[in-house]
Amino acid sequence: MTKVLLSLHVLAALVTVGPVTVAASMFPPTLRRALGDPGDGDARTTLRTLHRICRVYAGIGIAVPLFGLATAGSLDVLGDAWLITSILLTAAAAGVLALLVLPAQDRALTETTGPTTPAPLNPGRLAAFTGVFNLLWATVTVLMIVRPGSTTGV
């Protein structure tokens, strides 16, 4: 059963976190293009699509920690420091995505499609938030592979 749970955990991470990471990373440069040429309808359409990918896959991404906790329980490693660190970093990544990246994308969509822009958008700030999100997930991935005290002996 542990192998099934681990497989589901890894598949869920690949299928959900991967698209969010890529779409969120593509959003700031596309936003720059949309702001540089307000008549660029393709850029606005791409922004909407990228935001939808981030929002939908972030919601489905709840499966990753659920399968991860089930796997950790079956491996009896719930109290291990590397796992607790991974859980905290995962929570931080989820917080960055939910509280910083997605709201900034929402605001960008509203302001690039509306008649006026009340405050200048800062694609650089959104890119920084996205970079922090990506770095947190990369760190969790490394911890999952290296995991001190690994049962695989690696």
Backbone as a printed PyTorch tensor [residue, N CA C, xyz], in Angstrom:
tensor([[[  0.8190,  -1.1960,   0.0000],
         [  0.0000,   0.0000,   0.0000],
         [  0.8730,   1.2740,   0.0000]],

        [[  2.0270,   1.2110,   0.6620],
         [  2.9180,   2.3700,   0.7170],
         [  3.3740,   2.7770,  -0.6790]],

        [[  3.6880,   1.7920,  -1.5130],
         [  4.1420,   2.1070,  -2.8670],
         [  3.0390,   2.7670,  -3.6800]],

        [[  1.8090,   2.3390,  -3.4890],
         [  0.6730,   2.9570,  -4.1870],
         [  0.5040,   4.4000,  -3.7240]],

        [[  0.5420,   4.6250,  -2.4200],
         [  0.3960,   5.9850,  -1.8860],
         [  1.5300,   6.8920,  -2.3560]],

        [[  2.7510,   6.3650,  -2.3230],
         [  3.8930,   7.1630,  -2.7840],
         [  3.7570,   7.4940,  -4.2680]],

        [[  3.3330,   6.5260,  -5.0490],
         [  3.1230,   6.7640,  -6.4880],
         [  2.0600,   7.8310,  -6.7080]],

        [[  0.9590,   7.7530,  -5.9740],
         [ -0.1080,   8.7500,  -6.1090],
         [  0.3820,  10.1380,  -5.6730]],

        [[  1.1770,  10.1660,  -4.6100],
         [  1.7330,  11.4370,  -4.1180],
         [  2.6350,  12.0850,  -5.1810]],

        [[  3.5310,  11.3060,  -5.7530],
         [  4.4510,  11.8350,  -6.7710],
         [  3.6850,  12.2380,  -8.0280]],

        [[  2.7470,  11.4070,  -8.4660],
         [  1.9430,  11.7560,  -9.6500],
         [  1.1300,  13.0220,  -9.4200]],

        [[  0.5270,  13.1360,  -8.2380],
         [ -0.2530,  14.3380,  -7.9300],
         [  0.6420,  15.5790,  -7.9560]],

        [[  1.8540,  15.4530,  -7.4350],
         [  2.7760,  16.5900,  -7.4420],
         [  3.1540,  16.9770,  -8.8680]],

        [[  3.4590,  15.9810,  -9.6830],
         [  3.8370,  16.2720, -11.0760],
         [  2.6860,  16.9030, -11.8570]],

        [[  1.5050,  16.3480, -11.6820],
         [  0.3570,  16.7820, -12.4830],
         [ -0.2050,  18.1180, -12.0140]],

        [[ -0.0670,  18.4420, -10.7350],
         [ -0.6650,  19.6910, -10.2410],
         [  0.3460,  20.8080, -10.0140]],

        [[  1.4320,  20.5170,  -9.3450],
         [  2.3890,  21.5820,  -9.0240],
         [  3.1490,  22.0150, -10.2740]],

        [[  3.4690,  21.0800, -11.1400],
         [  4.1830,  21.4210, -12.3730],
         [  3.4680,  22.4790, -13.2010]],

        [[  2.1930,  22.2600, -13.5420],
         [  1.4880,  23.2780, -14.3300],
         [  1.3730,  24.6290, -13.6290]],

        [[  1.1790,  24.6160, -12.3090],
         [  1.0920,  25.8910, -11.5880],
         [  2.4310,  26.6210, -11.6620]],

        [[  3.5100,  25.8880, -11.4680],
         [  4.8450,  26.4870, -11.5120],
         [  5.1190,  27.1190, -12.8750]],

        [[  4.8130,  26.4010, -13.9280],
         [  5.0720,  26.9070, -15.2790],
         [  4.1490,  28.0820, -15.6060]],

        [[  2.8520,  27.9140, -15.3650],
         [  1.8940,  28.9800, -15.7020],
         [  2.1620,  30.2440, -14.8880]],

        [[  2.4530,  30.0830, -13.5980],
         [  2.7380,  31.2550, -12.7580],
         [  4.0070,  31.9600, -13.2300]],

        [[  4.9890,  31.1960, -13.6850],
         [  6.2360,  31.7890, -14.1790],
         [  6.0480,  32.5040, -15.5090]],

        [[  5.1060,  32.0460, -16.3160],
         [  4.8430,  32.6830, -17.6090],
         [  3.9840,  33.9390, -17.4750]],

        [[  3.2720,  34.0820, -16.3540],
         [  2.3400,  35.1890, -16.1810],
         [  3.0270,  36.5670, -16.1880]],

        [[  4.0910,  36.8030, -15.3860],
         [  4.6910,  38.1530, -15.3720],
         [  5.2050,  38.6360, -16.7290]],

        [[  5.9160,  37.8010, -17.5240],
         [  6.3480,  38.3230, -18.8280],
         [  5.1680,  38.6230, -19.7580]],

        [[  4.1330,  37.8150, -19.6520],
         [  2.9430,  38.0680, -20.4780],
         [  2.2460,  39.3420, -20.0110]],

        [[  2.2520,  39.5710, -18.6980],
         [  1.6830,  40.8040, -18.1550],
         [  2.4610,  42.0140, -18.6630]],

        [[  3.7810,  41.9110, -18.6970],
         [  4.5900,  43.0170, -19.2420],
         [  4.1950,  43.3110, -20.6880]],

        [[  3.9870,  42.2450, -21.4600],
         [  3.5890,  42.4140, -22.8630],
         [  2.2240,  43.0820, -22.9560]],

        [[  1.2880,  42.6590, -22.1050],
         [ -0.0620,  43.2430, -22.1290],
         [ -0.0380,  44.7050, -21.7020]],

        [[  0.7840,  45.0350, -20.7250],
         [  0.8780,  46.4280, -20.2820],
         [  1.5940,  47.2980, -21.3060]],

        [[  2.5510,  46.7090, -22.0180],
         [  3.2940,  47.4460, -23.0370],
         [  2.4670,  47.7540, -24.2640]],

        [[  1.4970,  46.9060, -24.5620],
         [  0.6340,  47.1010, -25.7260],
         [ -0.8060,  46.7980, -25.3180]],

        [[ -1.5170,  47.8180, -24.7980],
         [ -2.8800,  47.6010, -24.3200],
         [ -3.8330,  47.0330, -25.3800]],

        [[ -3.4830,  47.1400, -26.6240],
         [ -4.3250,  46.5960, -27.6850],
         [ -4.0340,  45.1410, -27.9930]],

        [[ -3.0820,  44.5360, -27.2880],
         [ -2.6940,  43.1490, -27.5350],
         [ -3.7020,  42.2070, -26.8770]],

        [[ -4.7260,  41.8480, -27.6250],
         [ -5.7650,  40.9390, -27.1260],
         [ -5.2450,  39.5470, -26.8470]],

        [[ -4.2420,  39.1230, -27.6140],
         [ -3.6600,  37.7970, -27.3830],
         [ -3.0010,  37.7140, -26.0070]],

        [[ -2.3280,  38.7630, -25.6020],
         [ -1.6690,  38.7670, -24.2900],
         [ -2.7060,  38.6700, -23.1810]],

        [[ -3.8120,  39.4040, -23.3090],
         [ -4.8610,  39.3440, -22.2850],
         [ -5.5040,  37.9630, -22.2440]],

        [[ -5.7250,  37.3640, -23.4080],
         [ -6.2790,  36.0060, -23.4490],
         [ -5.3190,  35.0220, -22.7930]],

        [[ -4.0410,  35.1720, -23.0680],
         [ -3.0330,  34.2940, -22.4640],
         [ -3.0020,  34.4900, -20.9520]],

        [[ -3.1080,  35.7310, -20.4810],
         [ -3.1480,  35.9890, -19.0410],
         [ -4.3210,  35.2620, -18.3880]],

        [[ -5.4850,  35.3460, -19.0090],
         [ -6.6640,  34.6620, -18.4440],
         [ -6.4490,  33.1530, -18.3880]],

        [[ -5.8660,  32.6040, -19.4420],
         [ -5.6130,  31.1550, -19.4860],
         [ -4.5920,  30.7510, -18.4260]],

        [[ -3.5140,  31.4950, -18.3100],
         [ -2.4910,  31.1760, -17.3100],
         [ -3.0560,  31.2620, -15.8970]],

        [[ -3.8650,  32.2770, -15.6420],
         [ -4.4640,  32.4200, -14.3180],
         [ -5.4240,  31.2600, -14.0290]],

        [[ -6.2000,  30.8720, -15.0190],
         [ -7.1270,  29.7460, -14.8400],
         [ -6.3600,  28.4700, -14.5200]],

        [[ -5.2500,  28.2420, -15.2160],
         [ -4.4180,  27.0660, -14.9400],
         [ -3.9280,  27.1100, -13.4890]],

        [[ -3.4180,  28.2520, -13.0630],
         [ -2.9170,  28.3790, -11.6900],
         [ -4.0200,  28.1200, -10.6720]],

        [[ -5.1650,  28.7170, -10.8820],
         [ -6.2690,  28.6060,  -9.9300],
         [ -6.8100,  27.1760,  -9.8530]],

        [[ -7.0680,  26.5660, -10.9970],
         [ -7.6570,  25.2250, -11.0170],
         [ -6.6780,  24.1880, -10.4770]],

        [[ -5.4480,  24.2150, -10.9500],
         [ -4.4790,  23.2140, -10.5100],
         [ -4.0570,  23.4240,  -9.0620]],

        [[ -4.0960,  24.6540,  -8.5800],
         [ -3.8200,  24.8930,  -7.1610],
         [ -4.8950,  24.2320,  -6.3040]],

        [[ -6.1320,  24.3160,  -6.7520],
         [ -7.2260,  23.6630,  -6.0230],
         [ -7.0950,  22.1500,  -6.0060]],

        [[ -6.7660,  21.5940,  -7.1510],
         [ -6.5920,  20.1400,  -7.2470],
         [ -5.3360,  19.7070,  -6.4880]],

        [[ -4.3830,  20.6280,  -6.3520],
         [ -3.1140,  20.3420,  -5.7040],
         [ -3.2200,  19.9480,  -4.2420]],

        [[ -4.3770,  20.1220,  -3.6350],
         [ -4.5600,  19.6850,  -2.2460],
         [ -4.3210,  18.1820,  -2.1170]],

        [[ -4.4220,  17.4670,  -3.2350],
         [ -4.1630,  16.0220,  -3.2190],
         [ -2.7110,  15.7140,  -2.8740]],

        [[ -1.7990,  16.6130,  -3.2070],
         [ -0.3690,  16.3490,  -2.9670],
         [ -0.0870,  16.1610,  -1.4730]],

        [[ -0.4290,  17.1310,  -0.6050],
         [ -0.1500,  16.9010,   0.8090],
         [ -1.0120,  15.7880,   1.4160]],

        [[ -2.2070,  15.5920,   0.9100],
         [ -3.0390,  14.5070,   1.4420],
         [ -2.3980,  13.1450,   1.1820]],

        [[ -1.9790,  12.9050,  -0.0490],
         [ -1.2800,  11.6550,  -0.3620],
         [  0.0650,  11.5880,   0.3540]],

        [[  0.7100,  12.7340,   0.5010],
         [  1.9960,  12.7720,   1.2030],
         [  1.8550,  12.3870,   2.6650]],

        [[  0.8370,  12.9140,   3.3260],
         [  0.6100,  12.5540,   4.7310],
         [  0.2520,  11.0780,   4.8740]],

        [[ -0.5600,  10.5840,   3.9580],
         [ -0.9030,   9.1540,   3.9930],
         [  0.3440,   8.2930,   3.7900]],

        [[  1.2000,   8.7020,   2.8800],
         [  2.4480,   7.9660,   2.6390],
         [  3.3440,   8.0240,   3.8710]],

        [[  3.4930,   9.2100,   4.4430],
         [  4.3380,   9.3660,   5.6320],
         [  3.8090,   8.5210,   6.7840]],

        [[  2.5000,   8.4670,   6.9270],
         [  1.9160,   7.6270,   7.9730],
         [  2.2280,   6.1580,   7.7620]],

        [[  2.1460,   5.7090,   6.5270],
         [  2.4270,   4.2990,   6.2490],
         [  3.9120,   3.9690,   6.4000]],

        [[  4.7800,   4.9780,   6.2240],
         [  6.2190,   4.7780,   6.4180],
         [  6.6420,   5.0240,   7.8650]],

        [[  5.7050,   5.4980,   8.6900],
         [  5.9650,   5.8050,  10.0930],
         [  7.0680,   6.8510,  10.2450]],

        [[  6.9910,   7.9280,   9.4430],
         [  7.9790,   9.0040,   9.5120],
         [  7.3400,  10.3570,   9.8400]],

        [[  6.1130,  10.3340,  10.3610],
         [  5.4030,  11.5940,  10.6070],
         [  6.1260,  12.5280,  11.5720]],

        [[  6.9710,  12.0090,  12.4460],
         [  7.6890,  12.8490,  13.3950],
         [  9.0910,  13.2300,  12.9610]],

        [[  9.5100,  12.7920,  11.7900],
         [ 10.8720,  13.0840,  11.3250],
         [ 11.0280,  14.5630,  10.9590]],

        [[ 12.1950,  15.1030,  11.3040],
         [ 12.4530,  16.5320,  11.0810],
         [ 12.3380,  16.9200,   9.6110]],

        [[ 12.8430,  16.0890,   8.6960],
         [ 12.7890,  16.4320,   7.2710],
         [ 11.3440,  16.5250,   6.7860]],

        [[ 10.4720,  15.6770,   7.3430],
         [  9.0710,  15.7130,   6.9350],
         [  8.3610,  16.9340,   7.5150]],

        [[  8.6320,  17.2220,   8.7620],
         [  8.0180,  18.4050,   9.3850],
         [  8.4670,  19.6690,   8.6420]],

        [[  9.7520,  19.7230,   8.2870],
         [ 10.2550,  20.8540,   7.5050],
         [  9.5490,  20.9340,   6.1550]],

        [[  9.3850,  19.7940,   5.5090],
         [  8.6850,  19.7550,   4.2150],
         [  7.2420,  20.2210,   4.3440]],

        [[  6.5840,  19.8180,   5.4070],
         [  5.1980,  20.2390,   5.6370],
         [  5.1240,  21.7490,   5.8170]],

        [[  6.0470,  22.2960,   6.6030],
         [  6.0600,  23.7470,   6.8190],
         [  6.3500,  24.5080,   5.5300]],

        [[  7.3060,  24.0080,   4.7440],
         [  7.6230,  24.6630,   3.4680],
         [  6.4630,  24.5450,   2.4840]],

        [[  5.7740,  23.4050,   2.4980],
         [  4.6000,  23.2320,   1.6340],
         [  3.5000,  24.2150,   2.0310]],

        [[  3.2930,  24.3730,   3.3360],
         [  2.2970,  25.3400,   3.8190],
         [  2.6930,  26.7580,   3.4190]],

        [[  3.9840,  27.0600,   3.5090],
         [  4.4530,  28.3870,   3.1000],
         [  4.2320,  28.6000,   1.6060]],

        [[  4.5420,  27.5800,   0.7960],
         [  4.3240,  27.6920,  -0.6550],
         [  2.8500,  27.8940,  -0.9660]],

        [[  1.9920,  27.1430,  -0.2840],
         [  0.5480,  27.3010,  -0.4910],
         [  0.0980,  28.7000,  -0.0950]],

        [[  0.6590,  29.2170,   1.0000],
         [  0.3240,  30.5720,   1.4360],
         [  0.7650,  31.6240,   0.4330]],

        [[  1.9760,  31.4890,  -0.0850],
         [  2.4730,  32.4370,  -1.0940],
         [  1.5720,  32.4080,  -2.3200]],

        [[  1.2030,  31.2120,  -2.7400],
         [  0.3380,  31.0900,  -3.9170],
         [ -1.0390,  31.6910,  -3.6540]],

        [[ -1.6520,  31.3000,  -2.5330],
         [ -3.0310,  31.7320,  -2.2450],
         [ -3.1370,  33.1950,  -1.8360]],

        [[ -2.1260,  33.7010,  -1.1380],
         [ -2.2300,  35.0580,  -0.5900],
         [ -1.5030,  36.1230,  -1.3970]],

        [[ -0.5440,  35.7140,  -2.2320],
         [  0.2370,  36.6970,  -2.9810],
         [  0.1100,  36.5390,  -4.4900]],

        [[  0.3720,  35.3330,  -4.9970],
         [  0.4210,  35.1380,  -6.4510],
         [ -0.9740,  35.2340,  -7.0710]],

        [[ -1.9120,  34.4160,  -6.6000],
         [ -3.2450,  34.4100,  -7.2240],
         [ -3.9700,  35.7550,  -7.0900]],

        [[ -3.9460,  36.4090,  -5.9150],
         [ -4.5840,  37.7410,  -5.8480],
         [ -3.9190,  38.7670,  -6.7730]],

        [[ -2.5970,  38.7050,  -6.9020],
         [ -1.9090,  39.6440,  -7.8080],
         [ -2.3090,  39.3640,  -9.2520]],

        [[ -2.4440,  38.0900,  -9.6010],
         [ -2.9070,  37.7470, -10.9490],
         [ -4.3370,  38.2430, -11.1670]],

        [[ -5.2080,  38.0650, -10.1600],
         [ -6.5880,  38.5740, -10.2590],
         [ -6.5950,  40.0780, -10.5180]],

        [[ -5.7950,  40.7760,  -9.7410],
         [ -5.7230,  42.2370,  -9.8910],
         [ -5.2060,  42.6120, -11.2730]],

        [[ -4.1960,  41.8970, -11.7330],
         [ -3.6350,  42.1790, -13.0550],
         [ -4.6790,  41.9750, -14.1400]],

        [[ -5.4650,  40.9080, -14.0160],
         [ -6.5130,  40.6560, -15.0140],
         [ -7.5510,  41.7550, -14.9950]],

        [[ -7.9620,  42.1600, -13.8140],
         [ -8.9640,  43.2240, -13.6870],
         [ -8.4470,  44.5230, -14.2880]],

        [[ -7.2070,  44.8460, -13.9870],
         [ -6.6630,  46.1220, -14.4290],
         [ -6.2640,  46.1420, -15.9020]],

        [[ -5.9510,  45.0000, -16.4800],
         [ -5.5860,  44.9980, -17.8990],
         [ -6.8040,  44.8960, -18.7930]],

        [[ -7.9470,  44.4830, -18.2370],
         [ -9.1530,  44.3710, -19.0610],
         [-10.1280,  45.5030, -18.8090]],

        [[ -9.9180,  46.2550, -17.7170],
         [-10.8120,  47.3610, -17.4060],
         [-10.4600,  48.5990, -18.1990]],

        [[-11.3410,  49.6090, -18.1510],
         [-11.1100,  50.8320, -18.9090],
         [ -9.9650,  51.6810, -18.3650]],

        [[ -9.7140,  51.6010, -17.0490],
         [ -8.6320,  52.4040, -16.4720],
         [ -7.7980,  51.5360, -15.5350]],

        [[ -6.5900,  51.9850, -15.3190],
         [ -5.7020,  51.3240, -14.3680],
         [ -5.5180,  52.2640, -13.1880]],

        [[ -6.1630,  51.9600, -12.0230],
         [ -6.0890,  52.8820, -10.8950],
         [ -4.6840,  53.0220, -10.3130]],

        [[ -3.9050,  51.9570, -10.3140],
         [ -2.5420,  52.0130,  -9.7910],
         [ -1.6630,  51.1910, -10.7180]],

        [[ -0.4580,  51.6570, -10.9380],
         [  0.4140,  50.9060, -11.8490],
         [  0.7080,  49.4970, -11.3130]],

        [[  0.6280,  48.5350, -12.2060],
         [  0.9460,  47.1570, -11.8500],
         [  2.4480,  46.9770, -11.8300]],

        [[  2.9010,  46.0740, -11.0020],
         [  4.3250,  45.8090, -10.9120],
         [  4.5850,  44.3390, -11.2480]],

        [[  4.8270,  44.0400, -12.5280],
         [  5.1000,  42.6540, -12.9070],
         [  6.3270,  42.0810, -12.2090]],

        [[  7.2880,  42.9270, -11.8670],
         [  8.4810,  42.4670, -11.1630],
         [  8.1580,  41.9120,  -9.7900]],

        [[  7.2500,  42.5580,  -9.0920],
         [  6.8420,  42.0740,  -7.7650],
         [  6.1360,  40.7280,  -7.8910]],

        [[  5.2660,  40.5910,  -8.8790],
         [  4.5850,  39.3220,  -9.1150],
         [  5.6020,  38.2330,  -9.4810]],

        [[  6.5950,  38.5840, -10.2750],
         [  7.6420,  37.6240, -10.6250],
         [  8.4150,  37.1920,  -9.3790]],

        [[  8.6500,  38.1070,  -8.4600],
         [  9.3580,  37.7710,  -7.2190],
         [  8.5190,  36.8120,  -6.3680]],

        [[  7.2230,  37.0990,  -6.2300],
         [  6.3470,  36.1910,  -5.4780],
         [  6.3580,  34.7990,  -6.1040]],

        [[  6.2900,  34.7640,  -7.4190],
         [  6.3040,  33.4890,  -8.1370],
         [  7.6310,  32.7710,  -7.9230]],

        [[  8.7120,  33.5120,  -7.9340],
         [ 10.0250,  32.9210,  -7.6870],
         [ 10.1310,  32.3160,  -6.2990]],

        [[  9.5750,  32.9890,  -5.3060],
         [  9.5700,  32.4490,  -3.9390],
         [  8.7520,  31.1620,  -3.8890]],

        [[  7.5880,  31.1700,  -4.5240],
         [  6.7600,  29.9570,  -4.5920],
         [  7.5450,  28.8120,  -5.2270]],

        [[  8.1870,  29.0710,  -6.3530],
         [  8.9500,  28.0380,  -7.0580],
         [ 10.1300,  27.5420,  -6.2190]],

        [[ 10.8020,  28.4420,  -5.5380],
         [ 11.9370,  28.0630,  -4.6950],
         [ 11.4930,  27.1880,  -3.5280]],

        [[ 10.3590,  27.5200,  -2.9310],
         [  9.8390,  26.6930,  -1.8350],
         [  9.5380,  25.2790,  -2.3170]],

        [[  8.8980,  25.1710,  -3.4900],
         [  8.5830,  23.8390,  -4.0190],
         [  9.8350,  23.0750,  -4.4060]],

        [[ 10.8160,  23.7670,  -4.9300],
         [ 12.0740,  23.0970,  -5.2790],
         [ 12.7510,  22.5600,  -4.0240]],

        [[ 12.7060,  23.3240,  -2.9470],
         [ 13.2970,  22.8860,  -1.6860],
         [ 12.5760,  21.6560,  -1.1420]],

        [[ 11.2540,  21.6710,  -1.2000],
         [ 10.4760,  20.5100,  -0.7530],
         [ 10.8340,  19.2880,  -1.6000]],

        [[ 10.9700,  19.4790,  -2.8910],
         [ 11.3210,  18.3710,  -3.7810],
         [ 12.6740,  17.7740,  -3.3990]],

        [[ 13.6510,  18.6320,  -3.1430],
         [ 14.9750,  18.1460,  -2.7490],
         [ 14.8860,  17.3850,  -1.4240]],

        [[ 14.1440,  17.9260,  -0.4630],
         [ 13.9830,  17.2210,   0.8130],
         [ 13.3270,  15.8520,   0.6220]],

        [[ 12.3620,  15.7860,  -0.2760],
         [ 11.6820,  14.5090,  -0.5220],
         [ 12.6190,  13.4820,  -1.1560]],

        [[ 13.5720,  13.9540,  -1.9290],
         [ 14.5020,  13.0350,  -2.5900],
         [ 15.6530,  12.6600,  -1.6530]],

        [[ 16.2450,  13.6480,  -0.9870],
         [ 17.4130,  13.4160,  -0.1500],
         [ 17.0170,  12.8360,   1.2040]],

        [[ 15.9520,  13.3320,   1.7690],
         [ 15.4300,  13.0090,   3.0810],
         [ 16.4250,  12.3370,   4.0260]],

        [[ 16.9360,  13.1140,   4.9370],
         [ 17.8800,  12.5670,   5.9150],
         [ 17.2710,  11.3820,   6.6540]],

        [[ 18.0350,  10.3630,   6.8450],
         [ 17.5390,   9.1600,   7.5030],
         [ 16.6920,   8.3280,   6.5720]],

        [[ 16.8900,   8.4990,   5.2850],
         [ 16.0890,   7.8140,   4.2790],
         [ 16.0660,   6.2990,   4.4910]],

        [[ 14.9100,   5.7260,   4.2360],
         [ 14.7600,   4.2740,   4.3340],
         [ 15.3430,   3.5780,   3.1090]],

        [[ 15.6670,   4.3550,   2.0640],
         [ 16.2170,   3.7460,   0.8510],
         [ 17.7300,   3.6270,   0.9040]],

        [[ 18.3450,   4.2620,   1.9000],
         [ 19.8010,   4.1910,   2.0120],
         [ 20.5400,   5.1160,   1.0650]],

        [[ 19.8150,   5.9860,   0.3670],
         [ 20.4320,   6.9110,  -0.5860],
         [ 20.9750,   8.1180,   0.1560]]])
